[in-house]
Amino acid sequence: MMKERLQEIREKALVQINSTDSLDKLNEIRVAFLGKKGELTEVLKGMKDVDPKDRPVVGQIVNETRQAIEEVLENAKKELSAKLREVQLKSEVIDVTLPAKKNNVGHSHPNTVALEEVKKIFIGMGYEVVEGPEVEYDYYNFEALNIPANHPAKDEQDTFYINDKVVLRTQTSPVQVREMEKGKLPIRMIAPGRVFRADEVDATHSPCFHQIEGMVIDEGITFADLKGTLAEFARELFGPETKVKFRSHHFPFTEPSAEMDVTCFKCGGKGCRMCKGEGWIEILGCGMIHPHVFEMSGIDQNKYTGFAFGIGLERIALLKYEIDDMRLLYENDVRFLKQF
Amino acid sequence: MNTSLNWIKAMVPGLDVTDQEFRDAMTLSGTKVEGYTKFDKNLDKIVVGQIESVEKHPDADKLVVCQVNVGNETVQIVTGAPNIPVGSSGQKVPVVLDGGRVAGGHDGGALPEDGIKIKKGKLRGVESFGMMCSIEELGSSREFYPDAAEDGIYILGDDAVVGSSAVEYLGLNDTVFEYEITNNRVDCYSVIGIAREAAATFRKPFQPPVVTETGNSENVNDYVKVEVEAEDLCTRYTARLVKNIKLAPSPKWMQRRLASAGIRPINNIVDITNYVMEEYGQPMHAYDYDTIAGGRIVVRRAADGEKFVTLDGQERELDSSMLMICDGEKAVGLAGIMGGENSKITDDVKTMLFEAATFDGTSIRKSTKKLGLRTDASGKFEKGLDPENAMAAMNRACQLIEELGAGEVVGGAVDVYPNKKERVRVAFEPERINSLLGTDISTEEMLGYFKMLELEYDEAANELIIPTFRQDLLRTADIAEEVARFFGYDNIPTTLPSGASTMGKISFKQSIEDVAGEIAQFCGFSQAMTYSFESPKVFDKLKLAKYSEFRKTVVISNPLGEDFSIMRTLPLNGMLNSLSTNYNRRNKAVKLYELAKVYLPAEGSELPDERVQFTLGFYGDGDFFTMKGVVEEFLEKIGMTEKPQYDPESGKEYLHPGRQANIIYGDTVIGYIGEVHPDVTDTYGIGERTYIAVIDLLAVTQMASFDRKYKGIAKFPAVTRDISMVMPKSVLVGTVEKVIEKRGGKLLESYNLFDIYEGAQIKEGYKSVAYTISFRANDRTLEDKDIQPVMEKILKDLSDMGIELRS
């Protein structure tokens, strides 16, 4: 009697489960059959009427029935969940080509982008980045760099004067002298910064621009080291195929002095508009630190030698990013800045 | 400095190079070639022809038909040139043959890039197999070829060989090179100097002109007395005399040389002076001897206010720093710059006083600047010329006078040379040279270079004796450069410095700047760069008070103009100009930042206080609190995690009076923030509300830190309480927050303003403000009894301040 009843419940439950298409209904079915007031529980309540010797058997059948229903319920639930998830996913297809939602982050100035590259290269080679004043003593800007009063080079640089003793620095080289005077050797430094010259504003000139000075002083530093260092720098900055050429030149604070050209990074040296058909582009001035500069800064030139170089930052930025007018660098139009 | 290759080759006969080879090699060895112009670039198939006959053109009045012998044949050429009359014959002319090219048209206009191709053709039905050329068609002008016809075919001299190259005959088979001479190489402002470099660069023998003895049996010292009063400004004064001057055109070869250097031939005397100036780099001056009172020359300083008429007819006012050449009575020349009107050579000149002197370069340079008068001569003198060269040039000029038959040179020379320039000696240190260069060059090789450069080697003393024209060679480093130049910079090895390794790094200050840039960019600001100098008018644009300390500036004494005349004391003008530029270009919602210095005059220091300012500015898309958010993001990132205070009593004239605040950290004002005053945005033409924040990076660098210590994440829940209050509008919410912080005690975790409201339901002049306050302990779950006393304290303080608490 009880057995039939259980069989009946089981079949009834299975029919209901199989015909269900929602998780809620499945749960209702669970409650209806297996819940505290469910049909199976009701049957269990009738156990007290069962002959005690039959109770284990009946109990087992009850358990089997419960397990069977639970198992079917569980399977149905899984199946149904999967089906529902599938429906959900299908309904949620998006057009991935719709526009992005950007955070609109800001951009660095091209000078900064170029400077960061240069800094990274030299920091990697053990150089410290140092700074010095932009309004500078005439002494540091000229005299201590072997450009005495009345030296023609002083006129050539179109200096802005504050008074007889103070100028707007025309080069970052005075930072060299200030570092040397500290007397801590060896030195490997670069000094990026703003410099000033009385040039009228046009496509290739600005009265306010930036240089990167570099200097190494140690025992046994040679011109060959200068060449090797700057060649390495050029390859890092302009690409591994870059070749360099050193031309003899003159600067008052270095001897021997040179200018360095690199193979045009646009045409690779074949000659193009950028390099004016030359295949080479002038990048920097350099040389071995002049003995007189050592003397004035109190460094023993019999023990130490060193080299120095100066790079025009704007020149690098204009060339590298193919910017055709220097004025763009100081206008700060965001349509320009956003490209860097 | 320009020289033609043929002139160089005249002194370096073995030189056989292409233009490009010459340019490359000279540039590498230090005589930088800026560019070159090949005169015969577009001259092809141009020969000397001789006209055999000229007949009338049958169908054209203005044309004639010529038979011209061009060497191997006679060709028929039709021309309209006015100087070839019918019936004439025998003239030698430049002829471009069929298929050749000329440089330009006969009108002498701009030369086409690739010249003009000449082909046989018919002119009014008569065949023409080429063209006879004018000087303009050959790419030059009568300025440089004064013997060329004014309008028509260039009639060549009788010495021209029929059938030979007319280009060569006219010296147009040449290339002129333009050099950038560095100011340490005064000797290279001369053909001799460049030729010496070329000879050494190409390892060819150098053959400078050989100067012979000149002069008659008279003695110039009987004619001329020279006194140099200002010995400091005149290092040497030499003079010679030329009698019986016969002014005439100089010979073709000299005219051609001058033309190649861009100098117009005038007459033999002027041309010789110019020729020697080019050749030796020594300017010379010629006075009409008959105008020199008493045959006396006195070299002295001018008197202050002295007036003098230079040979260009201009009256100039002088001062005592300037050097004058005078005769017994009057001034006759402005030393090293320009001669005087009163003593200049005219066509009637009979006797000429030739001067070759050297002057203090600095003095000449300063005088030219003061007078605003720069000449070819002063351009050379201001470099500081070699006195030894002066006499050599003088003798060369006299040699040319005799060779050209331009006059009779009087014997002897006047030479006032009080301090003879001695040759410098430099110790020869080959090991030191090699160790400076990183090379292993043999002593013999080095000595070989020195020989080419005319440096003598004194073996006994082991010293190099430097010629006087090499004023740049004073020590071993200078000698090392000579070795490097001729060993070849390219041949020096490339190595990397050895020795103790050093740490590559940036300073703490620089890393603070880097973080400022990162945060600004993260918040949508792009980096601007603006000029460090500006106009003093900026202060009025910014409404700065008359007495404002920011009006005290570092002033440039020689600015490019008022707009660039003072060093900025505030970073605002650059930022506002940049925003204005963007606004005017219709860029929407622009955010910029700049990291750059202001320059504040510093008491007791000659140099100003340079302070890096982190300046942020924007319009559109945000408000005061957007900017405040950026400031706080930055401060948190650099470890300034305390809550900054904002003091609205910041007194910035350029900011909105009700929307500005000083940013205070601890007790220090580290910057300010605010909405730009509408008057100021109007002035700058920005049609939107504009916000600014300026942080003094020097100040924050002293407080910043990148040290971080982990604090445990709370294990126990927080308990929150909301308070809601009504208070006068004038009371800052900051004062409420101060109470919460002060009374919140150890348990206070955070507080958060979640509502602020004014308007309906709130009485006029009041605002409703609501906070959530959060408490937490890290050792237990807080209970009401923990919170209650704290809340009571907070509420008491607030109501004591007259703040009305709601519910």
Interface residues (C-beta under 8 A of the other chain):
Chain A: N103 N104 V105 G106 H107 S108 H109 N111 T112 K119 F122 I123 G124 M125 G126 Y127 E128 V129 V130 E131 P133 E134 V135 E136 Y137 N150 P152 A153 D155 E156 F160 Y161 I162 N163 K165 V166 L168 P186 I187 R188 R194 F196 A198 E200 P207 C208 V216 D218 E219 G220 I221 T222 F223 A224 D225 K227 G228 T229 A231 E232 K245 F246 R247 S248 H249 H250 P252 E255 P256 S257 A258 M288 H290 P291 T305 L329 Y330 E331 N332 D333 V334 R335 L337 K338
Chain B: T27 L28 S29 G30 K32 T182 N183 N184 R185 G361 T362 R365 K366 E382 K383 S435 L436 L437 G438 T439 D472 R475 T476 A477 D478 A480 E481 A484 R485 Y489 D490 I492 P493 T494 T495 L496 P497 S498 G499 A500 S501 T502 M503 G504 K505 I506 S507 Q510 G517 A520 Q521 F522 C523 G524 F525 S526 Q527 A528 M529 T530 Y531 S532 F533 V554 V555 I556 S557 N558 P559 L560 F564 M567 S578 T581 N582 R585 N587 V590 K591 L592 Y593 A596 K597 Y599 E606 L607 P608 E610
